[in-house]
Amino acid sequence: MNNKYIYIAVAVLVIILAGGWFAYSKQGVVMDDNSTTQEGDNMAKPEGNAMDKPEGDAMDKPTSTAGSDPEAMMKKGSYETYAPEKLALANDGKVVLFFRASWCPTCRALDANIRANLGAIPAGVTILDVDYDNSTAMKQKYGVTYQHTLVQVDAAGNQISKWTGSPTLVALLGQVK
């Protein structure tokens, strides 16, 4: 009799695990506004040995390709450290917040891919690097529950769309509205 319950428990566990695996492996689900997008568990392979580089203050310096002149910033897209005043760039372009954690492998891969392709960021698009670990208020505001979340916002900081999992700059730009 006890073996019967053990077999039933194992069968239920296998069904639950299979259902979880199936739900997790679904690709291409896209939702707008306050929803998220899952693009699967494809992870970009970073160029060179980007994953082997030491962590540090890589984002302490702006990586803008346009300099500090606001008009020049609109000529080329940029990837910069988040600052509240940079949301105003959405008045003349598009701003995406990238909630990135230095310990997150997929975040590091996307970060490396963006840096390797800075010239491919279109004019008027600004990607702002938000420190996932130290931005509790922003995570609450946008409903961000895990790292590698991207949120497009307007100049007032209102969410336009939210998604997760873009493994490359091209995939990220494909989600920008």
Backbone as numpy.savetxt, mean C-alpha at the origin, in Angstrom:
# Nx Ny Nz CAx CAy CAz Cx Cy Cz
-16.38 -44.84 20.20 -17.19 -43.64 20.20 -16.33 -42.38 20.20
-15.24 -42.39 20.99 -14.36 -41.23 21.04 -13.66 -41.00 19.70
-13.33 -42.09 19.00 -12.68 -41.96 17.70 -13.61 -41.28 16.70
-14.90 -41.52 16.81 -15.88 -40.90 15.90 -15.84 -39.38 16.04
-15.77 -38.88 17.28 -15.71 -37.43 17.51 -14.40 -36.84 17.03
-13.33 -37.58 17.17 -12.03 -37.11 16.69 -12.06 -36.97 15.17
-12.60 -37.97 14.47 -12.69 -37.92 13.02 -13.57 -36.75 12.55
-14.66 -36.52 13.24 -15.54 -35.41 12.88 -14.82 -34.08 13.10
-14.12 -33.95 14.22 -13.39 -32.71 14.52 -12.31 -32.46 13.47
-11.58 -33.48 13.08 -10.54 -33.34 12.06 -11.16 -32.95 10.72
-12.28 -33.56 10.37 -12.95 -33.23 9.10 -13.41 -31.78 9.09
-13.99 -31.32 10.19 -14.43 -29.93 10.29 -13.24 -28.98 10.17
-12.15 -29.30 10.84 -10.94 -28.47 10.79 -10.39 -28.39 9.36
-10.36 -29.51 8.66 -9.88 -29.53 7.27 -10.78 -28.66 6.39
-12.08 -28.74 6.58 -13.01 -27.93 5.78 -12.81 -26.46 6.06
-12.64 -26.10 7.32 -12.42 -24.70 7.67 -11.11 -24.19 7.08
-10.05 -24.96 7.20 -8.76 -24.55 6.63 -8.83 -24.43 5.11
-9.50 -25.36 4.45 -9.63 -25.30 3.00 -10.42 -24.06 2.59
-11.50 -23.77 3.31 -12.29 -22.57 3.01 -11.49 -21.31 3.22
-10.70 -21.25 4.28 -9.84 -20.09 4.53 -8.80 -19.93 3.45
-8.18 -21.03 3.03 -7.18 -20.96 1.97 -7.82 -20.47 0.68
-8.99 -20.97 0.35 -9.68 -20.57 -0.87 -10.01 -19.07 -0.83
-10.53 -18.60 0.28 -10.88 -17.18 0.40 -9.64 -16.31 0.31
-8.55 -16.74 0.92 -7.31 -15.97 0.92 -6.67 -15.92 -0.46
-6.81 -16.99 -1.23 -6.12 -17.07 -2.52 -6.90 -16.45 -3.67
-8.12 -15.99 -3.42 -8.88 -15.33 -4.48 -8.14 -14.11 -4.97
-8.14 -13.89 -6.27 -7.44 -12.75 -6.84 -8.41 -11.86 -7.59
-8.02 -10.55 -7.68 -8.74 -9.63 -8.53 -10.05 -9.10 -7.98
-10.29 -9.17 -6.69 -11.51 -8.62 -6.13 -11.31 -7.13 -5.94
-12.16 -6.30 -6.55 -12.01 -4.85 -6.49 -13.29 -4.24 -5.97
-13.14 -3.37 -4.98 -14.28 -2.64 -4.43 -13.89 -1.18 -4.29
-14.86 -0.28 -4.32 -14.59 1.14 -4.26 -14.90 1.70 -2.88
-14.57 2.97 -2.71 -14.86 3.79 -1.55 -14.24 3.22 -0.28
-15.05 2.78 0.67 -14.53 2.37 1.97 -14.17 0.89 2.00
-14.03 0.28 0.86 -13.70 -1.13 0.77 -12.22 -1.28 0.50
-11.78 -2.52 0.41 -10.39 -2.77 0.07 -10.34 -3.64 -1.17
-9.19 -3.71 -1.76 -8.96 -4.52 -2.94 -7.91 -5.55 -2.60
-8.15 -6.78 -2.95 -7.16 -7.82 -2.78 -6.66 -8.19 -4.17
-5.38 -8.09 -4.38 -4.81 -8.47 -5.66 -4.06 -9.79 -5.55
-4.36 -10.56 -4.55 -3.71 -11.84 -4.40 -2.46 -11.73 -3.59
-1.76 -12.85 -3.56 -0.55 -12.86 -2.75 0.69 -12.87 -3.62
0.60 -12.23 -4.79 1.77 -12.06 -5.63 2.65 -11.00 -5.01
3.92 -11.28 -4.91 4.82 -10.29 -4.33 5.88 -9.94 -5.37
6.09 -8.66 -5.56 7.09 -8.22 -6.52 8.47 -8.62 -6.03
9.29 -9.02 -6.95 10.67 -9.31 -6.62 11.45 -8.01 -6.71
12.05 -7.57 -5.61 12.77 -6.30 -5.65 13.99 -6.38 -6.55
14.32 -5.25 -7.13 15.49 -5.17 -7.98 16.73 -5.32 -7.12
17.70 -6.08 -7.60 18.96 -6.22 -6.87 18.73 -6.86 -5.52
19.46 -6.37 -4.55 19.36 -6.90 -3.20 18.69 -5.90 -2.28
17.60 -5.31 -2.70 16.92 -4.29 -1.90 16.48 -4.84 -0.56
16.13 -6.13 -0.50 15.67 -6.71 0.76 16.82 -6.92 1.72
18.05 -6.95 1.21 19.20 -7.16 2.06 19.77 -5.87 2.62
19.30 -4.74 2.12 19.82 -3.47 2.58 19.36 -3.22 4.01
20.18 -2.59 4.82 19.77 -2.34 6.20 18.62 -1.36 6.26
17.77 -1.59 7.27 16.68 -0.64 7.50 17.29 0.63 8.06
16.60 1.70 7.89 17.15 2.94 8.42 16.22 4.07 8.14
16.77 5.21 7.97 15.99 6.42 7.79 15.91 6.77 6.32
15.60 5.79 5.50 15.57 6.00 4.06 14.55 7.05 3.66
13.49 7.19 4.42 12.45 8.13 4.04 12.58 9.48 4.75
13.68 9.70 5.46 13.85 10.97 6.13 14.04 12.11 5.15
14.58 11.79 3.99 14.79 12.81 2.97 13.71 12.67 1.91
13.13 13.78 1.47 12.14 13.66 0.39 12.79 13.06 -0.84
12.04 12.20 -1.51 12.57 11.59 -2.73 11.87 12.17 -3.94
11.35 13.34 -3.79 10.63 13.96 -4.89 11.56 14.14 -6.08
11.03 13.87 -7.25 11.82 14.07 -8.46 11.65 15.48 -8.98
10.85 16.29 -8.27 10.54 17.60 -8.79 11.10 18.75 -7.95
11.74 18.47 -6.85 12.28 19.54 -6.03 11.25 20.06 -5.05
11.48 21.26 -4.52 10.59 21.76 -3.48 9.60 22.81 -3.99
9.70 23.22 -5.23 8.79 24.19 -5.81 7.45 23.51 -6.12
6.32 24.00 -5.53 5.04 23.35 -5.76 4.66 23.24 -7.24
4.97 24.25 -8.05 4.65 24.14 -9.48 5.49 23.06 -10.14
6.74 22.96 -9.73 7.61 21.93 -10.32 7.13 20.55 -9.92
6.52 20.43 -8.73 6.04 19.13 -8.28 4.95 18.61 -9.20
4.20 19.48 -9.81 3.12 19.05 -10.69 3.66 18.62 -12.05
4.89 18.96 -12.39 5.46 18.57 -13.67 5.81 17.09 -13.67
6.23 16.57 -12.55 6.56 15.16 -12.42 5.91 14.64 -11.15
5.59 13.37 -11.15 5.04 12.77 -9.95 6.14 12.62 -8.90
5.76 12.28 -7.68 6.76 12.15 -6.62 6.36 11.10 -5.60
7.36 10.69 -4.84 7.22 9.74 -3.73 7.92 10.39 -2.56
7.16 10.76 -1.54 7.69 11.56 -0.45 7.19 11.05 0.90
7.88 11.47 1.94 7.43 11.19 3.30 6.17 12.00 3.58
5.22 11.40 4.25 3.95 12.07 4.54 4.14 13.28 5.46
3.43 14.33 5.14 3.27 15.51 6.00 1.87 16.03 5.70
1.12 16.46 6.73 -0.27 16.88 6.51 -0.43 17.95 5.43
0.51 18.88 5.34 0.38 19.95 4.35 0.50 19.45 2.91
1.04 18.25 2.71 1.19 17.71 1.37 -0.14 17.22 0.79
-1.17 17.10 1.62 -2.49 16.72 1.10 -3.01 17.78 0.14
-2.55 19.01 0.30 -2.99 20.10 -0.59 -2.59 19.83 -2.04
-1.63 18.96 -2.27 -1.24 18.61 -3.63 -2.40 17.97 -4.39
-3.38 17.46 -3.68 -4.55 16.85 -4.33 -5.45 17.89 -4.98
-5.24 19.19 -4.69 -6.02 20.23 -5.36 -5.75 20.21 -6.86
-4.51 19.93 -7.25 -4.13 19.95 -8.66 -3.71 18.58 -9.18
-3.85 17.57 -8.36 -3.41 16.24 -8.79 -4.04 15.16 -7.93
-3.34 14.06 -7.83 -3.85 12.91 -7.09 -2.84 12.54 -6.01
-3.33 12.26 -4.82 -2.47 11.91 -3.68 -2.87 10.53 -3.18
-1.86 9.67 -3.03 -2.07 8.31 -2.51 -1.22 8.16 -1.26
-1.83 7.71 -0.17 -1.11 7.42 1.06 -0.72 5.94 1.04
0.55 5.66 1.26 1.05 4.29 1.28 1.42 3.97 2.73
0.58 3.20 3.41 0.84 2.81 4.80 1.86 1.68 4.77
3.11 2.03 5.06 4.25 1.13 4.90 4.91 0.87 6.24
5.28 -0.38 6.47 6.04 -0.76 7.66 7.40 -1.26 7.21
8.45 -0.84 7.90 9.81 -1.21 7.50 10.05 -2.71 7.64
9.30 -3.38 8.48 9.47 -4.81 8.71 8.64 -5.68 7.76
7.81 -5.07 6.95 6.88 -5.77 6.06 7.56 -6.08 4.72
7.71 -7.36 4.37 8.40 -7.70 3.11 7.70 -7.17 1.86
6.36 -7.22 1.81 5.68 -6.72 0.61 5.75 -5.20 0.52
5.75 -4.54 1.69 5.91 -3.07 1.70 7.30 -2.70 1.19
8.29 -3.43 1.65 9.67 -3.15 1.23 9.84 -3.39 -0.26
9.17 -4.42 -0.78 9.26 -4.70 -2.22 8.61 -3.58 -3.03
7.42 -3.12 -2.61 6.76 -2.03 -3.33 7.57 -0.75 -3.21
8.09 -0.46 -2.03 8.93 0.71 -1.83 10.13 0.69 -2.78
10.79 -0.47 -2.88 11.95 -0.59 -3.77 11.54 -0.42 -5.23
10.37 -0.96 -5.60 9.90 -0.83 -6.97 9.55 0.62 -7.30
8.92 1.32 -6.38 8.60 2.73 -6.61 9.89 3.53 -6.78
10.85 3.31 -5.89 12.12 4.04 -5.96 12.87 3.76 -7.25
12.79 2.53 -7.73 13.47 2.16 -8.96 12.79 2.75 -10.19
11.54 3.20 -10.03 10.76 3.70 -11.16 10.19 5.09 -10.90
10.91 5.92 -10.17 10.41 7.26 -9.84 10.00 8.05 -11.08
10.74 7.90 -12.16 10.43 8.63 -13.39 9.13 8.19 -14.03
8.60 7.04 -13.62 7.36 6.53 -14.19 6.12 7.03 -13.46
6.31 7.77 -12.36 5.16 8.33 -11.65 4.63 9.48 -12.49
3.39 9.42 -12.93 2.85 10.45 -13.82 2.78 11.83 -13.16
2.81 12.85 -13.98 2.66 14.22 -13.50 1.35 14.32 -12.73
1.42 15.02 -11.61 0.22 15.23 -10.81 -0.10 14.12 -9.83
0.71 13.08 -9.78 0.48 12.00 -8.82 1.56 12.07 -7.75
1.13 12.12 -6.50 2.05 12.13 -5.37 1.73 10.94 -4.49
2.75 10.13 -4.21 2.60 8.99 -3.31 3.28 9.40 -2.01
2.52 9.37 -0.92 3.06 9.78 0.37 3.27 8.55 1.25
4.50 8.38 1.71 4.88 7.26 2.56 4.44 7.56 3.98
3.54 6.74 4.52 3.03 6.91 5.88 3.60 5.77 6.72
4.25 6.12 7.84 4.82 5.12 8.75 3.68 4.39 9.45
3.46 3.16 9.05 2.35 2.37 9.59 2.43 2.24 11.12
3.61 2.02 11.64 3.77 1.76 13.07 3.54 2.99 13.95
3.69 4.18 13.40 3.59 5.40 14.19 2.48 6.34 13.74
1.46 5.82 13.09 0.38 6.66 12.58 -0.98 6.12 13.00
-1.15 5.92 14.29 -2.39 5.33 14.80 -3.63 6.14 14.43
-3.57 7.45 14.60 -4.74 8.29 14.30 -5.12 8.18 12.83
-4.13 8.18 11.94 -4.43 8.07 10.50 -4.99 6.69 10.16
-4.46 5.66 10.79 -4.98 4.31 10.55 -6.45 4.24 10.96
-6.78 4.85 12.08 -8.17 4.86 12.53 -9.05 5.67 11.58
-8.56 6.82 11.15 -9.33 7.69 10.26 -9.72 6.98 8.97
-8.78 6.22 8.39 -9.03 5.57 7.10 -9.39 4.08 7.22
-9.51 3.59 8.45 -9.88 2.19 8.64 -8.79 1.23 8.18
-7.54 1.62 8.35 -6.42 0.77 7.94 -6.13 -0.21 9.06
-6.24 -1.50 8.76 -6.04 -2.52 9.79 -4.74 -3.30 9.63
-4.10 -3.14 8.48 -2.80 -3.79 8.31 -1.97 -3.01 7.30
-0.66 -3.25 7.38 0.29 -2.55 6.52 0.06 -2.91 5.06
0.74 -2.19 4.18 0.61 -2.35 2.73 -0.81 -2.00 2.27
-1.36 -0.98 2.90 -2.66 -0.45 2.50 -2.42 0.89 1.82
-3.13 1.14 0.75 -3.01 2.39 0.00 -4.36 3.10 0.01
-4.33 4.40 0.26 -5.56 5.19 0.35 -5.40 6.43 -0.52
-6.27 6.60 -1.50 -6.26 7.83 -2.28 -7.15 8.83 -1.56
-6.65 10.06 -1.41 -7.37 11.10 -0.68 -7.48 12.37 -1.50
-8.45 13.22 -1.11 -8.56 14.54 -1.72 -7.78 15.53 -0.87
-7.79 16.80 -1.25 -6.99 17.81 -0.57 -7.43 18.03 0.88
-8.67 17.69 1.21 -9.16 17.82 2.58 -8.84 16.57 3.41
-8.23 15.59 2.78 -7.89 14.36 3.49 -9.02 13.34 3.50
-10.06 13.57 2.71 -11.17 12.63 2.63 -10.80 11.47 1.72
-11.16 10.27 2.13 -10.85 9.07 1.36 -11.64 9.03 0.06
-10.93 8.78 -1.03 -11.56 8.58 -2.34 -11.68 7.08 -2.59
-10.59 6.35 -2.35 -10.61 4.90 -2.48 -9.52 4.29 -1.60
-9.65 2.99 -1.36 -8.68 2.28 -0.52 -8.48 0.88 -1.08
-7.25 0.40 -1.08 -6.96 -0.94 -1.57 -5.69 -1.45 -0.91
-5.44 -2.74 -1.10 -4.23 -3.37 -0.55 -3.59 -4.23 -1.61
-2.33 -4.52 -1.40 -1.66 -5.53 -2.17 -1.03 -5.15 -3.48
-1.03 -3.90 -3.90 -0.37 -3.55 -5.16 1.12 -3.90 -5.05
1.60 -4.87 -5.84 2.98 -5.30 -5.70 3.99 -4.41 -6.44
3.49 -3.58 -7.37 4.40 -2.74 -8.15 3.80 -1.35 -8.31
4.63 -0.42 -8.77 4.15 0.93 -9.05 3.06 0.89 -10.12
3.24 0.08 -11.14 2.26 -0.02 -12.22 0.90 -0.46 -11.66
0.91 -1.46 -10.79 -0.34 -1.94 -10.19 -0.96 -0.86 -9.31
-0.13 -0.14 -8.56 -0.61 0.95 -7.72 -1.29 2.01 -8.58
-0.61 2.44 -9.64 -1.15 3.49 -10.51 -2.44 3.04 -11.20
-2.58 1.75 -11.44 -3.79 1.22 -12.05 -5.03 1.38 -11.17
-4.83 1.56 -9.87 -5.94 1.72 -8.94 -6.31 3.19 -8.69
-5.42 4.12 -9.09 -5.65 5.54 -8.83 -6.78 6.04 -9.72
-7.71 6.77 -9.11 -8.87 7.29 -9.86 -8.62 8.71 -10.31
